[in-house]
Amino acid sequence: MLPRRDLLAGSRHPEALGGLFSLAETALRTWEPQVSGFLEAAVREEAEARLAALSELSLASDGGHRGAERRCLLLARAGQEPTPPALMGLEISGNFLFDPASAADMVEGLARAGGSAEEWGDLWLRGDRGAQAIVSAALAGRLDGGEGLVRTVPVRFEARPIETLQLPAQRLPRELTTVEASLRLDALASAGFGLSRSRMAGLIRQGAVRIDWKVVSSPSRMLAVGTRVQLEGRGELEVLAIDPTKRERFRIRMERH
């Protein structure tokens, strides 16, 4: 049995981690590799950090493509090959020209069609034509050829191999430096993501920006070294260093993923 009390001490997601610890215990007890459903990035990262101390356990993750945010956690005894999850692509087709949908609307449509959060990974929009997603093979099989509704738009589901999807562009890590008058979220994120400050402030108020995977709504939130900022559809920004200048400004070094 795992030392759960110690592993869960101070956890931000104790219920979700409890289920993952049960999978880890099963992998260790039965010598059978285990695979979780799709996890939010914050939950997966915390689970990986807490389970990494167990030398007898091997950890990996898979979300269907290299830059995936939502991923399945693969758990096995050290030295064993983890079992890859059975994943498929899913095309969600409809005419959204007169009723544009957000990614959240698409996810709601998947839930209405009978899917659960553990069955879908990353999802990205394709203009007014719908969206594509990576899902479990089981969900793809249930929805393939079927119809659903996203907002007011009828949609059709089609299961596809992942390699036939138009996957989101992969960004190589890039380091950048900027000099700012403050450490406000809108100022640093504007410089890091290459958007105007007013546009960034609007995105923050709309809930499109997260700090360490938690949605924030205040553009004036102050950032510190180590803070990670996620912007929907544009990747992640990490604050690496902050140094005051002689003119009472700040030289900030960041890395964008």
C-alpha positions in Angstrom: 0.0 0.0 0.0 1.2 3.5 -0.7 1.8 6.0 2.1 -1.3 7.9 1.1 -1.4 10.3 4.0 2.1 11.5 3.2 1.5 11.6 -0.6 -1.7 13.6 -0.2 -0.5 16.1 2.4 -1.3 19.6 1.1 -2.7 18.3 -2.2 -4.8 20.6 -4.3 -6.7 17.7 -5.9 -7.0 15.0 -3.2 -10.0 13.2 -4.6 -8.5 12.9 -8.1 -5.1 11.9 -6.8 -6.7 9.3 -4.6 -8.1 7.5 -7.7 -4.7 7.6 -9.4 -3.0 6.3 -6.3 -5.4 3.3 -6.4 -4.3 2.7 -10.0 -0.6 2.8 -8.9 -1.3 0.3 -6.1 -3.0 -2.0 -8.6 0.0 -1.8 -10.9 2.4 -2.6 -8.1 0.3 -5.4 -6.6 -0.7 -7.2 -9.8 2.3 -6.4 -12.0 -0.2 -5.3 -14.6 0.4 -1.8 -16.1 -2.6 0.6 -15.6 -3.9 3.5 -17.6 -5.9 6.4 -16.3 -8.5 8.3 -18.3 -7.7 11.8 -19.6 -6.6 14.2 -16.9 -6.4 17.9 -16.5 -2.9 19.1 -16.7 -2.8 20.4 -13.1 -4.0 17.0 -11.8 -1.5 15.0 -13.9 1.4 17.2 -13.0 0.7 17.0 -9.3 0.3 13.2 -9.5 3.6 12.9 -11.4 5.4 15.1 -8.9 4.1 13.1 -5.9 4.5 9.6 -7.3 8.0 10.3 -8.7 9.4 9.6 -5.3 8.4 5.9 -5.6 11.4 4.2 -7.1 9.4 1.0 -7.7 6.9 2.8 -10.0 7.3 3.8 -13.6 5.4 6.8 -14.9 4.6 8.1 -18.4 1.8 10.0 -20.0 0.1 10.1 -23.5 -2.3 12.5 -25.0 -2.2 11.5 -28.6 0.2 14.1 -29.7 3.4 15.6 -28.4 2.1 18.9 -27.2 -1.1 17.5 -25.6 -2.4 19.3 -22.5 -5.0 16.7 -21.4 -3.2 13.3 -21.1 -3.6 9.8 -19.7 -1.3 8.7 -17.0 0.5 5.4 -17.6 1.6 3.5 -14.5 3.7 0.3 -14.2 6.2 -1.4 -12.1 9.8 -0.1 -12.7 11.3 -1.9 -15.6 8.0 -2.8 -17.2 6.8 -1.3 -20.4 3.7 0.9 -19.8 0.5 0.1 -21.7 -0.3 2.9 -24.2 -3.9 4.1 -24.1 -6.3 3.2 -27.0 -6.9 6.7 -28.5 -8.6 7.9 -31.7 -9.3 11.1 -33.4 -12.8 12.5 -33.6 -14.1 14.9 -36.3 -17.0 17.1 -35.1 -18.6 18.6 -38.3 -21.2 21.3 -38.6 -22.0 24.7 -40.0 -21.1 27.3 -37.4 -21.0 30.3 -39.7 -24.1 31.9 -38.1 -23.7 30.5 -34.6 -20.0 30.3 -33.7 -19.0 27.9 -31.0 -16.2 27.9 -28.4 -14.1 24.9 -27.4 -16.3 24.7 -24.2 -19.4 24.5 -26.4 -17.8 21.5 -28.3 -17.0 19.8 -25.0 -20.6 20.4 -23.8 -21.8 18.8 -27.1 -19.6 15.7 -26.4 -21.1 15.4 -22.9 -24.6 15.7 -24.3 -23.8 12.9 -26.7 -22.9 10.6 -23.9 -19.1 11.2 -23.3 -17.4 11.8 -20.0 -14.5 14.1 -19.2 -12.2 11.1 -18.8 -12.9 10.1 -22.4 -11.8 13.2 -24.2 -8.4 14.8 -24.5 -7.4 17.9 -26.4 -10.0 19.6 -28.6 -9.4 22.4 -31.1 -11.7 24.4 -33.3 -11.6 24.4 -37.1 -13.2 27.8 -37.9 -16.9 27.6 -38.8 -16.6 23.9 -39.8 -16.5 22.4 -36.3 -13.7 20.9 -34.3 -11.4 18.0 -34.0 -10.5 16.1 -30.8 -8.5 13.2 -29.4 -10.7 10.8 -27.5 -10.7 7.3 -26.2 -11.2 4.5 -28.7 -14.3 3.6 -26.8 -15.9 7.0 -27.1 -14.9 7.2 -30.8 -16.6 3.9 -31.4 -19.8 4.9 -29.7 -20.1 8.2 -31.5 -18.7 7.3 -35.0 -21.4 8.1 -37.6 -23.7 9.5 -35.1 -25.2 13.0 -34.8 -25.4 15.5 -31.9 -26.0 19.1 -31.2 -23.5 21.9 -30.3 -25.3 25.1 -29.3 -28.1 25.2 -32.0 -26.0 23.5 -34.7 -26.5 19.9 -35.7 -23.2 18.1 -35.9 -21.9 14.7 -37.1 -19.2 12.7 -35.4 -16.6 10.7 -37.4 -13.9 8.6 -35.9 -10.5 9.0 -37.6 -6.9 7.9 -37.0 -5.0 10.5 -35.1 -2.4 10.8 -37.8 -5.1 12.1 -40.2 -6.1 15.0 -38.0 -4.8 18.5 -38.5 -3.0 18.7 -35.2 -2.3 22.0 -33.5 1.0 23.5 -34.4 3.9 22.4 -32.2 6.0 25.2 -30.7 9.6 24.9 -29.8 10.5 26.5 -26.5 11.7 30.0 -27.0 13.4 32.3 -24.5 12.6 36.0 -24.5 13.5 39.1 -22.5 11.3 42.2 -21.9 11.6 45.3 -19.8 8.3 46.4 -18.1 7.2 49.0 -15.6 5.3 46.4 -13.5 4.9 42.7 -13.0 1.2 42.7 -13.9 -0.2 39.7 -15.6 -1.5 41.7 -18.6 1.9 43.4 -19.1 4.0 40.2 -19.0 1.6 38.0 -20.9 1.2 40.7 -23.6 4.9 40.7 -24.2 5.3 36.9 -23.9 2.4 36.0 -26.3 2.9 38.9 -28.7 -0.5 40.5 -28.2 -1.5 44.0 -27.4 -2.0 44.8 -23.7 -5.7 45.7 -24.2 -6.3 42.4 -26.1 -4.6 40.4 -23.4 -6.6 42.2 -20.7 -9.8 41.3 -22.5 -8.8 37.6 -22.8 -8.0 37.5 -19.1 -11.4 38.9 -18.2 -13.0 36.4 -20.6 -11.4 33.5 -18.7 -9.0 32.4 -21.4 -5.9 32.8 -19.3 -4.8 30.5 -16.4 -2.0 30.8 -13.9 -0.5 27.4 -12.9 -3.7 25.9 -14.6 -6.1 28.0 -12.5 -8.3 30.4 -14.4 -7.7 34.1 -13.4 -9.9 37.1 -14.3 -7.8 40.0 -13.0 -5.3 41.6 -15.4 -3.6 43.3 -12.5 -2.5 40.0 -10.9 1.2 40.2 -10.0 3.6 37.5 -11.3 6.7 36.0 -9.7 9.6 33.8 -10.8 8.4 30.3 -11.5 4.9 31.4 -12.4 3.4 29.6 -15.5 0.8 31.4 -17.6 -1.4 29.4 -20.0 -3.3 31.1 -22.8 -6.0 29.1 -24.6 -4.8 28.1 -28.0 -1.4 29.8 -27.7 0.6 27.6 -25.3 2.4 28.4 -22.0 4.7 31.1 -20.7 7.1 30.6 -17.7 8.7 33.4 -15.8 12.4 32.5 -15.4 14.0 35.6 -13.8 13.0 39.1 -12.7 15.7 41.8 -12.2 15.1 45.4 -11.3 16.8 48.0 -13.6 18.3 51.3 -12.6 15.2 53.2 -13.8 12.8 51.4 -11.5 11.6 49.0 -14.1 11.9 45.2 -14.4 13.9 43.1 -16.8 11.9 39.8 -17.1 13.3 36.7 -18.7 10.6 34.2 -19.8 10.3 31.0 -21.8 7.4 30.3 -24.1 6.3 26.8 -24.9 
